[in-house]
């Protein structure tokens, strides 16, 4: 058998091993993230107050009340009405505009405390 045939067999074995290790690594990362998410969310901060009637273990972080929807019109007024109707849900959601770094907001509900959610 020539050198070319031998190299191709060795290359196939290397590719098979590489695929095995990549697959195993991905599975390990997914399991680790799942475990970290289950364990890492158990602690609560010392300044938080429990919310009556909320699911067990939930502690509300934002204690201020959202602005009234009467200050706004259209879809913005509807959004502020939702914030007034279900503040506990919005209190548990992260805002992806990074206002926590620039404005000091705690979560999505914080955006409805001031006029930030209108923009």
N, C-alpha and C positions, 0 to 999 in steps of 0.2 A: 504494500500500500504506500502511496506517495505521501509526501509531506502535507500536501493540500488536504487530503482526506483526514489525516490525523488532526490537523489544526481545526477543521470544521467540527469534529466530534468534541474536542476540548472546548471550543467556543460554545457549543450547545450546552455542555454541562455547566459552564460558568454562567451562562444566561439563565439556566434553570435555577441554580443556587441563588443568583441575584434576585430573581423574581420571588423565590421563597422568602428571602430575608426582607424584601420590601413589603410583601404581604403581611408577614409576621409583625414587622414594625408598625404598620398601619393599624393592625388589630390591637396591639399593645397600647398605642397612643389613644385609640378610641376608648378602650376599657379604662385607661388612666384618667382621661377627661371625664368620663361618666362617674367614676368613683370620686374624683375631686369635686365635681359639681354637687354630688350628694352629701359629701362630708363638709365641704367648704361653706355651705350656706346655712349652717346650723347656729352660728353665733349672731347675737344682736348687739347693737351699740348701747352704751350706758345712758345716753341722753334720750332714747326712744321711749315712747309711752304705748302700752297695749291699747288696741282699739276694741271697744265692746262690740260683740256680735261678729267680729272678723274671724276667719279661720284660725285654728289653734296654731301658735307659733308665729303669727304675723304681728309685727310691731310697726306702727305707722311712723314714718320718718318726717314727713312734711306735715306740720301742725297748722299752718295757715290756711285760710279759706280761699278758693279760687275767686277771681273777679266775676262780677255778675255779667251774664250774657246780654243784658240790656245796654251795655256800653258798646256793643258791636253789632254788625249787620251781616246777613248772608251766612255763608258756611262758617265764618269765624264765630258768629253767635251760636251756631249749632255746636261747634267744638267746645266752647266755653260752657254751654248747657250740659254737655256730656261730662265735662270735668266736675261740674257741680253735682251731677247725678251719681257718678261712680268714682269718687276721689280715691277710694282704697285700691282700686284696680290701677289707676294711673300712678299711684304712689309706689307700686311695685315694678314699674317699667322704667327702663333706662332711656334717656333722651340721647339720640345719636348726633346731635349738632354740637356736642362738646361744650355746652353751656355750663356744665359742672366746673370746668376749668376757668372759663372766662367770666361767668356771672355768679358762680358759687351755688348753682342749683344742685339739689339732692337727687332729683329724679324727674320724670316727665310731668308730674303734678306741679312741681316748682315753676315750670314754664307758664302755667295758667294763673299763678299768684300775681304776676305782673303782666304787662302787655307783650311779653316775649313770644307767646304762642300765636299772637295775631300776625306776626311777621314770619 
